Amino acid sequence: MSARAVPTCPRCEAGLRGPTIWSSAWRCEHHGEVYPLHPALRPSATALLRVLRGARVPVWLPWPLPPGWLVTGVAGAGDERTGTLGCAVALSGPNPVGGLGEMMLVSEGPRVGLGARFAGLDGPDPGTGFAAGPPCAVVRYGHHDLPLWQVDAPGRAAFAGEVMGTWLWLVLWPDTAGVLLVEPLPVRDLRDPGQELDVPFGALSPHLPGQKVE
């Protein structure tokens, strides 16, 4: 039987020191107490359901998907005590300007740091000066347009905004794939009841943490 990969820090790739009799927290040697980021689940309806069961934050999915795009994995940060306080859904498909594009939607509570990790940032949030000007992108949830601001991120396009008391991050590789946000991007929160979506799946995204054996 293959070993299961261990949780890592949501802000970096470091392994964690687990809870002890003295503390229920997970600790990273670089970032202190953190919410453990679990290995990515293989892209499937079962994986989405597993994340939804413990989700304390929205599980965002662009819907309808951009033409030709597939869901390529999901990962969550948190434990049995906290529930899932950070959720990442990965997708891939044709970049409108040519080649392959990849996208990560992250929803998280304050200071989880998962979105900043995928954006290549050192801190747990977008940093100082964020949202100082007008928004430059919009996601559409139901009848509401939710503003996003661009975040200066190396080698990718990154956008972030605050939605219902949580951070929403959109990170795209390469940076040219950011043209997908020229028009408002419709999204669903998969926690909402009454949704029966025929979600297409692809190979596991290389941007997610290590594959979990099921």
N, C-alpha and C positions, 0 to 999 in steps of 0.2 A: 504494500500500500504506500502511495506517495505521501510525503509529509505535507501538512498544510503550512502555508506561509504565515508568518506572524504579523500582527499589526505593526504599523509604522506611524511616525509622527505625521500629522496632516500638513505640517508646514515644511517638512523636509523628508528625506528618505531614511532617516535614522531609525533604528530599532528602539523599542520602548522598554522601560522597566515596569512590570505589571504591579497591580495592587498588592499590598502587604497587610499584615494584621494591624498596622498602624495607620494606613491610609488606603482609601478605595480608589485613589487617582492613579492614572497612568502617567509616567514621566519620561520626557525626552531630555537627554543630557544637555542639549542646546537650548530648548525652549521651555523647560520646566513642565508643569502640569498641562496635559493636552487631552483631547478626545481621540482615542485610537482610530486610525484609518485602517480599515480592514481590506484584505486583498480583493481585487476586482472579481465580480461574478461574471461567468461566461454569459454572453448576450442571449437572453431568452426571456419568455414571458414569466417563467418561474423566478428568474433573478429579480425582475421588477417587483413581483409580488413579495419576495422576501424583504426587499428594501422598504416597500410600502408598509409592511406590518409594524415596523418600529419607527417610522418616520415622524419626527416632531417638526419638520420643516417641509415646505413644498417639494414635490418631486416633479421638476419641470420637464416637459417634452414639447419641442416644436410640433405643432399639428394644425393643418396637415404638414407632413415633412416636406422640405424642399425636394423637387423632382430628383429621383435617383439616390436619395440619401437613406442611410440605414443606421439603426441603433447598434453601437459597437461596445457596449458594456456599461456597467453601473457599479459604483462603490459608495460606501457610507462610512462616516466617522461618528463614533459614539460607542457606548457599551450597554449592557442590560440595565444598568442603573440610570443612565441618562436618556436612553433611546438614541435614534439617529439624529444628530444635530447638524450634520453636514452631509449633503448628498450630491454626487457627481454623475451625470448621465452623458455618455460619450456618443458621438455620431460621426459618420464619414460619408462623403459623396463627392460629386463633381464640383470643383471650384468654378464659379461662373467665368473666371478669367483664364481658365485652363488648368489641367492637372487635377490632382486629388486635394480635396479640402477636408479638414477635420474640425470638429466643434465639441466644446465641453460646456454644458450648462451646470452651474453649481448653485445650490441653495444652502445657506448656512446661517447659524446664529452668530452673534457678535464674537469676534476674536477666535473663531475656530481656525481660520487660516487656510482652508482648503482651496478657496478661489485664488488667493494670492499665490499659493504654491503653483497652480497650473499657469498663472500669469507670469511666473518667474520673478516674483517680488520677494523681498526679504521680510517685510512686516506681515501682520495678520489681516490687514485691510488695505484699501486703495491708497492710503497715505495722505499726507498733508496737501492741501490745495485741491482735493477732490471735489468735484461738482461746483467749482468756483464760477464756471460759465454756463451757458445753455446746454441742455442735453444734446447728444449727437446721434442717438439711436432710440428706438422704441420697441418694446415687446407688447403685444396685445393679448390681454387675459380677459376672456369674456367680452364685456363692453367697455373695458378700461384700458387706456393706453398708459403704459408704465415706462417712465423715462430712464435711459441709461446714459452714462457719461464714459467717454473713452479714458482708459488708463494707460499710461506710458509703460509698455511691456516689451521686452526684448524678443525680436524674431517672431512676433505673433500679433494679432489684433485682440485687444481685451476691452471689455465694457463691463460696467458695474452699476448697480442701483439698489435702492432699498425698497423692499416690497413686503408689506404686512409684518414689519418688524424684523425682517431677515434680509440678508444680502442675496442678491441675484447677480451672478457673474456669467458672462458669455465670453469664452476664449476660443479663438479660431487660429488654425495653422493652415497655410502660411498667412502672413498678415493681409495678403490680397483677398483672402476669403472673407474679409470683413465687409466686402460689397454685398454680402447676403443681408446686411442690415440697412441697406439703402431704403428699403421699404419696411414698414412695421412687420415684425416677426410674430405670428400667432403662436401662443403657447397654451398648453393645458397643465394643470396640476393633477397628476395621476391619483392623488388622494381623493379627489372629488368623486362622489358616487354617480352611478348610472353611466359609466363610460365603458364601451366595448370597442376598443381600438385594435385593428389588425396591424400590429406593429411589425415591420420587417427588420430582421437582424442580420448583422454581418460579423466579420472576424473581430476578435478582441482588440480594442485600441491599445497601441503601445504607450499611450500617455497615462493610462491608469496603473495603479499599483499592482504588484505581482498576481498572477492568475491563481485563483483558489480552486483546489481540487474538490470536485463534487461527487 
